[in-house]
Amino acid sequence: MSTELLAPLDLAFWHLESDAHPMHLGALAVFEPAPGTDPQHLLDLLGSRAAAIPRLRMKVRDVLLPVGGAAWVTDKEFDVHRHVRRVVLAEGDFMAEATRLAGELMEQPLGRGLPPWQMYLLDSPGDGPFAVLVKLHHALADGMRAVAIGAGIFDQIASAAERRTVRRRAPVPPRSWLPGPYEAAGMAMDRLGDVGRALGVGASVVRASRLDLRAATPLTARSSGTRRLATAELDAETVQMVRRAEGGTANDVLLAVVAGALRRWMLERGESLPGADPRALVPVSRRRPGGAANGNKLSGYLLGLPVGEQDPRERLRLVRTGMDRNKAAGPLRGAGAVAVLADQLPALAHRFGAPLAGSAARMLFDILVTSVPLPRSALSLGGCPLRAVYPMAPLARGQSLAVALSTYGGRVQVGLVADGKALPDLDRLASAVHDELRELRTLLPKVPAPA
């Protein structure tokens, strides 16, 4: 792998970035120490495994053609020590110190002249837990690609049953890069279909855009360039119990929990609830199983979070109804599929139109709420078991909060990323997430026992 053009959506993410609006996503992985854990060994292990992933040795370079385009090229001067570093935390509560420092590190944009990623080993002063903070530019990875990169760095502990069910993939016969006549005709028809789909999405984007943005909420703020991180953990089985009792999906329950937590938090702050429900952008992966690994493949749904509804069960019903409506339309229709438009725009449009597109995000949505799928297998690093993974999403321009969720080890880990000056009380929102699921659980009549 030496040179590869950035896919259109990757190019959009690359040009959307500014110093005040870095476009990297991340994760804070927390590990329990094993006997005899050596921090230097862990640091060397992270470095050697990261260096062995070809994608992490590539940087972005402008190209002459297409005009305004860019390509991934191998960094001939790649030095993994520029990307993997160790930081010893101050004494005190480990998670408090780790999340504080992670927020500060997430503020800093990634170097544009180097492969756009970094890892930090956040170490306790004594023999306590440690964490690995991973930063990946969104042009380099979406959530699923980030998980794939993590699988190449962390140890995967498969159970005996899982090892027995592993199947070897059948070899793919070599083929010419020249398409046959029937394949060429199919490609042409697909392209026409893509253009038609993009026109439909573009029309729905215009219809869904809100031109009157004068009503400020805690979720909207001029960026200060600062970042704050807070975390929460929910019991995954409780989420499933609510799902079984009320219907829908586990993701519906989590979206309702986010809506209820926002309501609690706004009321505790003394804020007036917004007249219109804040809109969440809920990303949807368009990546096909076994498909090409290169290029972001994303769409999204727009969902009104019913913070104005007082009854938690009714909030869940409203979320479920809204998501059912989105799924019936599909991830390639509706204003939430705005990322699909990136595939139809020329490279020059991304280069010069990115600032305008970034500023227009608030016209469509107020908050990003994304779920990141993780492997079911237990993970470790150098014999140290992984305890939790808190995902982190980038903030859109003009917005002050992004919520990311992942499920691991029977727990749902919630990563809240906020503008540090706009939301200094982010820990209160994290507590509200706990309280909301607890109340939703207690209101359910005769919740069925686990099967």
For each residue, the residues with C-beta under 8 A, 3 or more apart:
1: 4 54 55 58 72 74
2: 73 74
3: 71 72 73 74
4: 1 58 71 72 294
5: 63 66 69 70 71 72
6: 10 11 14 60 69 70 71 72 139 295
7: 10 11 294 295 296 343
8: 11 12 342 343 344 345 347 350
9: 12 13 295 296 297 298 339 342 343
10: 6 7 13 14 138 139 140 295 296
11: 6 7 8 14 15 69 70 139 342 347 350 351
12: 8 9 15 16 342 345 350 354 357
13: 9 10 16 17 23 137 138 139 296
14: 6 10 11 17 23 60 70 137 139 350
15: 11 12 350 351 354
16: 12 13 21 23 354 357 358
17: 13 14 21 22 23 109 137
18: 21 22 355 358
19: 22 109 225
20: 223 224 225
21: 16 17 18 223 358 394 395 396 397
22: 17 18 19 106 107 108 109 110 394
23: 13 14 16 17 137 138 139 394
24: 106 109 110 116 117 135 136 137 138 394
25: 135 136 138 141 143 146 391 392 393 394 404
26: 102 106 133 134 135 136 391 392
27: 133 134 146 150 372 389 390 391 392 406 415
28: 98 99 102 131 132 133 229 231 389 390 392 415
29: 131 132 133 134 150 154 381 386 388 389 390
30: 95 98 129 130 131 386 387 388 389 390
31: 129 130 131 132 380 381 384 385 386 387
32: 129 384 385 387
33: 37 124 127 128 129 130 384
34: 37 382 383 384 385
35:
36:
37: 33 34 41 42 127 130 382 383 384
38: 41 42
39: 42 43 86 121 123 130
40: 43 44 86
41: 37 38 44 45 382
42: 37 38 39 45 46 121 130 381 382 384
43: 39 40 46 47 84 85 86 121
44: 40 41 47 48
45: 41 42 48 49 381 382
46: 42 43 49 50 84 119 121 132 153 381
47: 43 44 50 51 80 81 83 84
48: 44 45 51 52 80
49: 45 46 52 53 152 153
50: 46 47 53 56 80 83 84 117 119 153
51: 47 48 56 57 78 80
52: 48 49 152
53: 49 50 56 57 149 152 153
54: 1 57 58 74
55: 1 58 72 140 149
56: 50 51 53 83 115 117 149
57: 51 53 54 74 75 78 115
58: 1 4 54 55 72 73 74 75 115
59: 72 73 75 113 114 115 116
60: 6 14 70 71 72 73 112 116 139
61: 70 71 73
62: 69 70
63: 5 66 69 70 71
64: 67
65: 69
66: 5 63 69 346 347 348
67: 64 346 347 348
68: 346 347 348 349 350 351 352
69: 5 6 11 62 63 65 66 347
70: 5 6 11 14 60 61 62 63 347
71: 3 4 5 6 60 61 63
72: 1 3 4 5 6 55 58 59 60
73: 2 3 58 59 60 61
74: 1 2 3 54 57 58 78
75: 57 58 59 78 114 115
76:
77:
78: 51 57 74 75 115
79: 82 83
80: 47 48 50 51 83 84
81: 47 84 85
82: 79 114
83: 47 50 56 79 80 114 115 117 118 119
84: 43 46 47 50 80 81 118 119 120 121
85: 43 81 118 119 120 121
86: 39 40 43 120 121 123
87: 101 120 121 122 123
88: 123 124 125
89: 92 94 97 98 101 122 123 124 125
90: 97 125
91: 125
92: 89 96 97
93: 96 97
94: 89 97 98 124 128 129
95: 30 98 99 231
96: 92 93 99 100
97: 89 90 92 93 94 100 101
98: 28 30 89 94 95 101 102 122 131
99: 28 95 96 102 103 229 230 231
100: 96 97 103 104 229
101: 87 89 97 98 104 105 122 133
102: 26 28 98 99 105 106 122 131 133 229 392
103: 99 100 106 107 227 228 229 417 420
104: 100 101 107 108 227
105: 101 102 108 118 120 133 135
106: 22 24 26 102 103 135 227 229 392 417
107: 22 103 104 225 226 227 420
108: 22 104 105
109: 17 19 22 24 112
110: 22 24 114 116 117 118 135 137
111: 114 116
112: 60 109 116
113: 59
114: 59 75 82 83 110 111
115: 56 57 58 59 75 78 83 140
116: 24 59 60 110 111 112 136 137 139 140
117: 24 50 56 83 110 134 135 136 137 140
118: 83 84 85 105 110 134 135
119: 46 50 83 84 85 132 133 134 135
120: 84 85 86 87 105 132 133
121: 39 42 43 46 84 85 86 87 130 131 132
122: 87 89 98 101 102 130 131 132 133
123: 39 86 87 88 89 130
124: 33 88 89 94 127 128 129 130
125: 88 89 90 91 128
126:
127: 33 37 124
128: 33 94 124 125
129: 30 31 32 33 94 124 387
130: 30 31 33 37 39 42 121 122 123 124 384
131: 28 29 30 31 98 102 121 122
132: 28 29 31 46 119 120 121 122 381
133: 26 27 28 29 101 102 105 119 120 122
134: 26 27 29 117 118 119 146 150
135: 24 25 26 105 106 110 117 118 119
136: 24 25 26 116 117 140 141 146 149
137: 13 14 17 23 24 110 116 117 140 141
138: 10 13 23 24 25 141 142 296 394
139: 6 10 11 13 14 23 60 116 296
140: 10 55 115 116 117 136 137 145
141: 25 136 137 138 145 146 149 296
142: 138 145 146 285 287 296 297 298
143: 25 146 147 283 285 370 372 373 391
144: 147 148 285 287 373
145: 140 141 142 148 149 293 296
146: 25 27 134 136 141 142 143 149 150 372
147: 143 144 150 151 372 373 374 375
148: 144 145 151 152 293
149: 53 55 56 136 141 145 146 152 153
150: 27 29 134 146 147 153 154 379
151: 147 148 154 156 375
152: 49 52 53 148 149
153: 46 49 50 53 149 150 381
154: 29 150 151 379 380 381 386
155: 379 380 381 382 383
156: 151 375 377 378 379
157: 377 378 379 380
158: 162 163 166 377
159: 162 163 377
160: 163 164
161: 164 165
162: 158 159 165 166 377
163: 158 159 160 166
164: 160 161
165: 161 162
166: 158 162 163
167:
168:
169:
170:
171:
172:
173:
174:
175:
176:
177:
178:
179: 183 184 187
180: 183 184
181: 184 185
182: 185 186
183: 179 180 186 187
184: 179 180 181 187 188
185: 181 182 188 189
186: 182 183 189 190
187: 179 183 184 190 191
188: 184 185 191 192
189: 185 186 192 193
190: 186 187 193 194
191: 187 188 194 195
192: 188 189 195 196
193: 189 190 196 197
194: 190 191 197 198 343 344
195: 191 192 198 199 344
196: 192 193 199 200
197: 193 194 200 201 332 333 340
198: 194 195 201 202 340 341 343 344
199: 195 196 202 203
200: 196 197 203 204 333
201: 197 198 204 205 332 333 334 335 337 338 340 341
202: 198 199 205 206 341
203: 199 200 206 207
204: 200 201 207 208 333 334 335 337
205: 201 202 208 209 335 338 341 364
206: 202 203 209
207: 203 204 335
208: 204 205 302 334 335 364
209: 205 206 335 360 363 364
210: 213 363 364
211: 363
212: 215
213: 210 220 362 363
214:
215: 212 274 275 276
216: 220 221
217: 220 271 274 278 366
218: 221 265 266 269 271 400 401 422 423
219: 262 278 366 367 399 400 401
220: 213 216 217 362 366 398 399 400
221: 216 218 224 398 399 400 419 421 422 423
222: 398
223: 20 21 395 397 398 419
224: 20 221 419 420 421 422
225: 19 20 107
226: 107 419 420 421
227: 103 104 106 107 395 417 418 419 420
228: 103 417 418 419 420 423 424 426
229: 28 99 100 102 103 106 390 392 415 416 417 418 426
230: 99 416 418 426 427 429 430
231: 28 95 99 388 390 413 414 415 416 430
232: 413 414 416 430 431 433 434
233: 388 411 412 413 414
234: 238 239 254 257 411 412 414 433 434 437
235: 238 239 410 411 412 437
236: 239 240 250 407 410 411 412
237: 240 241 410 450
238: 234 235 241 242 437 441
239: 234 235 236 242 243 250 253 254 257 412 437
240: 236 237 243 244 250 450
241: 237 238 244 245 441 444 447 448 450
242: 238 239 245 246 253 316 437 440 441 444 447
243: 239 240 246 247 248 249 250 252 253
244: 240 241 447 448
245: 241 242 444 445 446 447 448
246: 242 243 253 313 316 317 320 444
247: 243 320
248: 243 252 253 316 319 320 323 324
249: 243 252 253 320 323
250: 236 239 240 243 253 254
251: 254 255 323 371
252: 243 248 249 255 256 316 319 320 323
253: 239 242 243 246 248 249 250 256 257 316 440
254: 234 239 250 251 257 258 371 405 412
255: 251 252 258 259 280 282 303 305 319 323 369
256: 252 253 259 260 312 315 316 319 320 440
257: 234 239 253 254 260 261 433 436 437 440
258: 254 255 261 262 280 305 369 403 433
259: 255 256 262 263 305 306 307 315 319
260: 256 257 263 264 307 312 315 432 436 439 440
261: 257 258 264 265 429 432 433 435 436
262: 219 258 259 265 266 278 305 307 429 432
263: 259 260 266 267 273 307 308 309 315
264: 260 261 267 268 432 435 436
265: 218 261 262 268 269 425 428 429 432
266: 218 262 263 269 271 272 273 307
267: 263 264 270 271 273
268: 264 265 428 432
269: 218 265 266 425 428
270: 267
271: 217 218 266 267
272: 266
273: 263 266 267 307 308
274: 215 217 277 278 307 308
275: 215 308
276: 215 304
277: 274 304 305 306 307 308
278: 217 219 262 274 304 305 307 366 367
279: 302 303 304 305 364 365 366 367
280: 255 258 302 303 304 305 365 366 367 368 369
281: 300 301 302 336 364 365 367 368 369
282: 255 300 301 302 303 323 326 336 369 370
283: 143 298 299 300 368 370
284: 298 299 300 301 331 336
285: 142 143 144 297 298
286: 297 298 299 331 332
287: 142 144 291 297
288: 291 297
289:
290:
291: 287 288 297
292: 295
293: 145 148
294: 4 7
295: 6 7 9 10 292
296: 7 9 10 13 138 139 141 142 145 339
297: 9 142 285 286 287 288 291
298: 9 142 283 284 285 286 339
299: 283 284 286 331 332 336 337 339 340
300: 281 282 283 284 331 336 337 338 339
301: 281 282 284 323 326 327 331 334 336
302: 208 279 280 281 282 326 334 335 336 364 365
303: 255 279 280 282 319 322 323 326 369
304: 276 277 278 279 280 318 322
305: 255 258 259 262 277 278 279 280 319 367 369
306: 259 277 309 314 315 318 319
307: 259 260 262 263 266 273 274 277 278
308: 263 273 274 275 277
309: 263 306 314 315 318
310: 314
311: 314 315
312: 256 260 315 316 436 439 440 443
313: 246 316 317 440 443 444
314: 306 309 310 311 317 318
315: 256 259 260 263 306 309 311 312 318 319
316: 242 246 248 252 253 256 312 313 319 320 440
317: 246 313 314 320 321
318: 304 306 309 314 315 321 322
319: 248 252 255 256 259 303 305 306 315 316 322 323
320: 246 247 248 249 252 256 316 317 323 324
321: 317 318 324 325
322: 303 304 318 319 325 326
323: 248 249 251 252 255 282 301 303 319 320 326 327
324: 248 320 321 327 328
325: 321 322 328 329
326: 282 301 302 303 322 323 329 334 336
327: 301 323 324 330
328: 324 325
329: 325 326 333 334
330: 327 333
331: 284 286 299 300 301 336 337
332: 197 201 286 299 337 340
333: 197 200 201 204 329 330 337
334: 201 204 208 301 302 326 329 337
335: 201 204 205 207 208 209 302 338 364
336: 281 282 284 299 300 301 302 326 331 364
337: 201 204 299 300 331 332 333 334 340
338: 201 205 300 335 341 364
339: 9 296 298 299 300 342
340: 197 198 201 299 332 337 343 344
341: 198 201 202 205 338 344 345
342: 8 9 11 12 339 345 350
343: 7 8 9 194 198 340
344: 8 194 195 198 340 341
345: 8 12 341 342 349 350 353
346: 66 67 68 349 350
347: 8 11 66 67 68 69 70 350 351
348: 66 67 68 351 352
349: 68 345 346 352 353
350: 8 11 12 14 15 68 342 345 346 347 353 354
351: 11 15 68 347 348 354
352: 68 348 349
353: 345 349 350 356 357
354: 12 15 16 350 351 357 358
355: 18 358 359
356: 353 359 360
357: 12 16 353 354 360 361
358: 16 18 21 354 355 361 396 397
359: 355 356 362 397 398
360: 209 356 357 363 364
361: 357 358 364 365 396 397 398 399
362: 213 220 359 365 366 396 397 398 399
363: 209 210 211 213 360
364: 205 208 209 210 279 281 302 335 336 338 360 361
365: 279 280 281 302 361 362 368 396
366: 217 219 220 278 279 280 362 399
367: 219 278 279 280 281 305 399 401 402 403
368: 280 281 283 365 393 395 396 399 402 403 404
369: 255 258 280 281 282 303 305 402 403 404 405
370: 143 282 283 391 393 402 403 404 405
371: 251 254 404 405 406
372: 27 143 146 147 391 404 405 406
373: 143 144 147 406 407
374: 147 389 406 407 408
375: 147 151 156 379
376:
377: 156 157 158 159 162
378: 156 157 385 386 409
379: 150 154 155 156 157 375 385 386 408
380: 31 154 155 157 383 384 385 386
381: 29 31 42 45 46 132 153 154 155 384 386
382: 34 37 41 42 45 155
383: 34 37 155 380
384: 31 32 33 34 37 42 130 380 381
385: 31 32 34 378 379 380
386: 29 30 31 154 378 379 380 381 389 408 409
387: 30 31 32 129 409
388: 29 30 231 233 408 409 411 413
389: 27 28 29 30 374 386 406 408 413
390: 27 28 29 30 229 231 404 406 413 414 415
391: 25 26 27 143 370 372 404 405 406 413 415
392: 25 26 27 28 102 106 229 402 404 415 417
393: 25 368 370 402 403 404 415 417
394: 21 22 23 24 25 138 402 417
395: 21 223 227 368 399 400 401 402 417 418 419
396: 21 358 361 362 365 368 399 402
397: 21 223 358 359 361 362
398: 220 221 222 223 359 361 362
399: 219 220 221 361 362 366 367 368 395 396 402
400: 218 219 220 221 395 418 419 422 423
401: 218 219 367 395 416 417 418 419 423 429
402: 367 368 369 370 392 393 394 395 396 399 416 417 418
403: 258 367 368 369 370 393 414 415 416
404: 25 368 369 370 371 372 390 391 392 393 414 415 417
405: 254 369 370 371 372 391 412 413 414 415
406: 27 371 372 373 374 389 390 391 412 413 415
407: 236 373 374 411 412 413
408: 374 379 386 388 389 411 413
409: 378 386 387 388
410: 235 236 237
411: 233 234 235 236 388 407 408
412: 233 234 235 236 239 254 405 406 407
413: 231 232 233 388 389 390 391 405 406 407 408
414: 231 232 233 234 390 403 404 405 430 433
415: 27 28 229 231 390 391 392 393 403 404 405 406
416: 229 230 231 232 401 402 403 426 429 430 433
417: 103 106 227 228 229 392 393 394 395 401 402 404
418: 227 228 229 230 395 400 401 402 422 423 426
419: 221 223 224 226 227 228 395 400 401 422 423
420: 103 107 224 226 227 228 423 424
421: 221 224 226 424
422: 218 221 224 400 418 419
423: 218 221 228 400 401 418 419 420 426 429
424: 228 420 421
425: 265 269 428 429
426: 228 229 230 416 418 423 429 430
427: 230 430 431
428: 265 268 269 425 431 432
429: 230 261 262 265 401 416 423 425 426 432 433
430: 230 231 232 414 416 426 427 433 434
431: 232 427 428 434 435
432: 260 261 262 264 265 268 428 429 435 436
433: 232 234 257 258 261 414 416 429 430 436 437
434: 232 234 430 431 437 438
435: 261 264 431 432 438 439
436: 257 260 261 264 312 432 433 439 440
437: 234 235 238 239 242 257 433 434 440 441
438: 434 435 441 442
439: 260 312 435 436 442 443
440: 242 253 256 257 260 312 313 316 436 437 443 444
441: 238 241 242 437 438 444 447
442: 438 439
443: 312 313 439 440
444: 241 242 245 246 313 440 441 447
445: 245
446: 245
447: 241 242 244 245 441 444
448: 241 244 245
449:
450: 237 240 241
451:
